[in-house]
């Protein structure tokens, strides 16, 4: 089974107890998260009235032995460059942070758990928000 890379909206759906996302997280042997996603989450927490609680819950989540935080590496940069150029040539840009997340997923052989359909335009990347999408 491939590791599951969580996008920001997958983590948010998990915290809202979304049945599909909770099933994916329970079913996955290994969960991965990008520092990009952690930064997006923390930025969102700062604007809310539960910042301290949200940060604490994230820290507790990240302490799980099933969680790996992959660093951005030189290889990640190479994947980013390829994905960016392919999407640009096809006229199908996606948010830059999502290209970084996809780059890390491809680099480490992960599927991406996300609500965002635009990950589907990246060749070779498996993405979705159901067990059927991710564990085929």
C-alpha positions in Angstrom: 0.0 0.0 0.0 1.3 3.4 -0.9 1.8 6.1 1.7 -0.9 8.8 1.8 0.1 12.5 1.5 -2.5 14.8 3.2 -3.4 18.0 1.6 -4.7 20.9 3.8 -8.3 20.3 3.0 -8.0 16.6 3.9 -6.6 17.4 7.3 -9.5 20.0 7.8 -12.0 17.4 6.7 -10.5 14.9 9.1 -10.9 17.4 11.9 -14.5 17.9 10.9 -14.9 14.1 11.2 -15.6 13.6 7.5 -16.4 9.9 7.1 -14.5 9.3 3.9 -11.3 11.1 5.1 -11.4 9.4 8.5 -11.6 6.0 6.7 -8.6 6.9 4.5 -6.6 8.0 7.5 -7.5 4.9 9.5 -6.8 2.6 6.6 -3.4 4.1 5.6 -0.3 2.3 6.9 1.7 5.5 6.6 0.6 9.2 6.4 2.8 11.9 5.1 2.5 15.6 5.3 4.5 18.4 3.7 5.9 21.4 5.5 3.9 23.4 2.9 0.7 22.0 4.3 1.8 22.6 7.9 2.6 26.2 6.9 -0.8 26.6 5.3 -2.5 25.2 8.4 -0.6 27.3 10.8 -1.4 30.4 8.7 -5.1 29.6 8.8 -4.9 29.0 12.6 -3.5 32.5 13.1 -6.5 34.1 11.6 -9.0 32.2 13.9 -10.1 32.3 17.4 -8.9 28.8 18.3 -5.3 29.2 17.2 -3.7 27.8 20.3 -6.1 24.8 20.4 -5.7 24.1 16.7 -1.9 24.2 16.9 -1.9 21.9 19.9 -4.2 19.4 18.0 -1.9 19.6 15.0 1.2 18.9 17.1 -0.5 15.9 18.7 -1.5 14.6 15.2 2.1 15.0 14.0 3.4 13.0 16.9 1.8 9.8 15.6 4.4 7.2 14.7 2.4 6.8 11.4 3.2 10.4 10.3 6.2 11.4 8.3 7.0 15.0 7.5 9.0 15.0 4.3 11.4 17.9 3.9 11.7 19.9 0.6 14.8 18.5 -1.1 16.7 19.1 -4.3 14.9 16.2 -5.8 11.6 17.8 -4.8 12.7 20.9 -6.7 13.4 18.8 -9.8 9.9 17.3 -9.6 8.4 20.8 -9.2 10.2 22.1 -12.3 9.0 19.2 -14.4 5.4 19.5 -13.2 5.3 23.2 -13.5 6.6 23.2 -17.1 4.3 20.4 -18.2 1.2 22.2 -16.7 2.3 25.5 -18.2 2.7 24.0 -21.7 -0.8 22.4 -21.4 -2.3 25.7 -20.2 -3.5 24.0 -17.0 -1.9 25.9 -14.1 -2.7 24.9 -10.5 -1.8 26.7 -7.3 2.0 26.7 -6.7 1.7 25.2 -3.2 -0.1 22.3 -4.7 2.6 21.7 -7.2 5.1 21.5 -4.3 2.8 19.0 -2.5 2.4 16.9 -5.7 6.2 17.0 -6.2 6.8 15.6 -2.8 4.1 12.9 -3.3 5.7 11.8 -6.6 9.2 11.9 -5.1 8.2 9.6 -2.2 5.7 7.4 -4.1 2.6 8.8 -2.2 -1.0 9.2 -3.2 -2.5 12.5 -2.3 -5.6 12.7 -0.2 -7.4 15.9 -1.2 -10.7 17.5 -2.1 -9.0 19.4 -5.0 -9.7 18.0 -8.4 -6.9 19.9 -10.0 -4.3 17.4 -8.7 -5.8 15.0 -11.3 -4.1 16.9 -14.2 -0.7 15.9 -12.9 0.6 12.8 -14.8 1.5 9.8 -12.7 -0.1 11.2 -9.5 -3.0 9.4 -7.8 -5.2 11.7 -5.9 -8.7 11.8 -4.4 -10.8 11.8 -1.3 -12.2 8.2 -1.1 -10.6 4.9 -0.4 -11.6 3.8 -3.9 -9.7 6.8 -5.4 -6.5 6.1 -3.4 -6.4 2.4 -2.7 -7.1 0.8 -6.1 
